[in-house]
Amino acid sequence: MKNMKKKALFIGLVLVAMAAVCFQLNSKKGNLEGLMLENIDALASGEWGPNAMCIGTGSVDCPKNHAKVEYVIEDYHLEAFN
């Protein structure tokens, strides 16, 4: 009878441990998906702000009108654009 209780307790602990591992793996996967979506959003949005200044003629795309220019100059700041 004691052997049966030990086996049942062991099986119960194994099941609880497996459920905890599955839960942990699923929660990490969700965080990676969110991070991936944030990266896609960051790549899709432009790098240039409204104060970008395009100078000259060259091979660089101007963010304002997509003309080929030599230089793109922008004020330096730490705030994100909305």
C-alpha positions as CSV (number, residue, x, y, z in Angstrom):
1,M,0.0,0.0,0.0
2,K,2.9,2.4,0.8
3,N,4.5,1.6,-2.5
4,M,1.3,2.5,-4.3
5,K,1.1,5.9,-2.5
6,K,4.8,6.6,-3.4
7,K,4.2,5.8,-7.0
8,A,1.1,8.0,-7.2
9,L,2.9,10.9,-5.5
10,F,5.8,10.5,-7.9
11,I,3.6,10.4,-10.9
12,G,1.7,13.5,-9.6
13,L,4.9,15.4,-9.1
14,V,6.1,14.5,-12.6
15,L,2.8,15.7,-14.1
16,V,3.1,19.0,-12.2
17,A,6.6,19.5,-13.3
18,M,5.7,18.8,-17.0
19,A,2.8,21.3,-16.8
20,A,5.2,24.0,-15.3
21,V,7.7,23.4,-18.1
22,C,5.0,23.6,-20.8
23,F,3.6,26.8,-19.3
24,Q,7.1,28.3,-19.2
25,L,7.9,27.4,-22.8
26,N,4.6,28.9,-24.1
27,S,5.1,32.1,-22.2
28,K,8.6,32.6,-23.6
29,K,7.3,31.9,-27.1
30,G,4.7,34.7,-26.8
31,N,7.3,37.2,-25.7
32,L,9.4,36.4,-28.8
33,E,6.4,36.9,-31.1
34,G,5.8,40.3,-29.5
35,L,9.4,41.3,-29.9
36,M,9.4,40.1,-33.5
37,L,6.3,42.3,-34.2
38,E,8.0,45.3,-32.6
39,N,11.0,44.7,-34.8
40,I,8.9,44.5,-37.9
41,D,7.1,47.7,-36.9
42,A,10.5,49.5,-36.4
43,L,11.8,48.3,-39.7
44,A,8.6,49.5,-41.5
45,S,8.6,52.9,-40.0
46,G,11.0,55.5,-41.4
47,E,14.3,56.4,-39.8
48,W,14.0,60.1,-40.6
49,G,12.0,62.7,-38.8
50,P,10.0,65.6,-40.2
51,N,13.1,67.9,-40.0
52,A,15.3,65.9,-42.5
53,M,17.1,68.1,-45.0
54,C,18.2,66.8,-48.4
55,I,21.2,68.3,-50.1
56,G,22.8,67.9,-53.5
57,T,22.4,65.3,-56.2
58,G,23.6,61.7,-55.6
59,S,22.5,58.2,-54.9
60,V,20.9,58.5,-51.4
61,D,17.0,58.5,-51.2
62,C,15.6,61.6,-49.7
63,P,12.9,60.6,-47.1
64,K,10.7,63.6,-48.0
65,N,10.2,63.1,-51.7
66,H,12.4,60.0,-52.5
67,A,14.6,62.0,-54.9
68,K,18.2,60.9,-55.2
69,V,20.4,63.3,-53.1
70,E,24.0,63.4,-51.9
71,Y,23.3,64.0,-48.2
72,V,20.4,63.7,-45.7
73,I,20.8,65.7,-42.6
74,E,18.6,65.6,-39.5
75,D,18.7,67.1,-36.0
76,Y,19.9,64.7,-33.3
77,H,17.5,63.8,-30.5
78,L,16.5,60.9,-28.3
79,E,12.7,61.1,-28.6
80,A,10.8,58.6,-30.8
81,F,8.5,59.8,-33.5
82,N,4.8,59.0,-33.5
